[in-house]
């Protein structure tokens, strides 16, 4: 079930974690990780989101993002994860 959109938060920095169901692998090989990173970087420009840091493991990913408009975070993460 999708999360209810965030309307107001008192920060512009966000730690995002995305992971597989039951902590299963979402990245099977190095090429999957490279695709995810390149797609994430491309979409961050489109949504005007700054990626401060990221850490990609086989079963999850951590992102530290700087976001001016909170609505862009949901759109960005939806595109990143569905395009992968």
N, C-alpha and C positions, 0 to 999 in steps of 0.2 A: 504494500500500500504506500503511495507516495506521501512524502512529508508535506505538511501544511506550509505554504510559503512564509518566509520570515519577512515581516514588514518593517521592523525597527530593531536595530541592535546598536549598542554604544561603542562599536569598534569598526575598524576597516580591515583588520587582520583576522584571518580565519585559518584554523587547522582543520583540514578535511581528511577523512579516512574513508576509503572505499575498499570493500573486501568481498571475496566470493562467499556464496551461500555455504554455511557450515565450515567456513574457513578453507574451502577447497581452492585449488590453484586456479587463478584467472590468467596467469602468464605461463605458458608452457615452455617457452624458449626465449633466447636473447632477442630474436627478431620481433617477437610480440611486444617486448618491453620497449624496443626502439620505436616501433610503430606508435605505441601509446604515448611516448614522450613527444615525438614529432607532432602528432595530432594535438596533444595538449598545448604545445607551444604555438601552433598555428591558430588554434581556437582562442588562446589567451589574447592574441593580437586583435582578433575579430571582436571580442567582448570587452576589450580594454581592461584586462585583468593582469596584474603583475604577479608572476610566479617567483616567490622569494626563495623557496627551497622545495625539494621533493625527494622522496625515498620510495623506490619501487621494489617490492619483494614479490615472490611468486604468488602469494595468496592475498596480498593487499598492497595498497599504496597510501602514502601520506603526502599531503600537499600543504604548503604554507602559502597563502594567497593574500594579496592586498587588493581590495575591491572598493571602488567608489560607490557603486550602486548595488545594493543587496540583491535586487532582482536578477542581475547579471550572473550571480554565483549559481543559482539554480539552473539557468539556461546553459551556462558553461559546462557544469558537471553533467547535465543530461546529455549534451552533445558529445562530450568526451567519452562517456561510458557507453552510449548507444552506438557511436561510430566505431568503437573498438569491437 
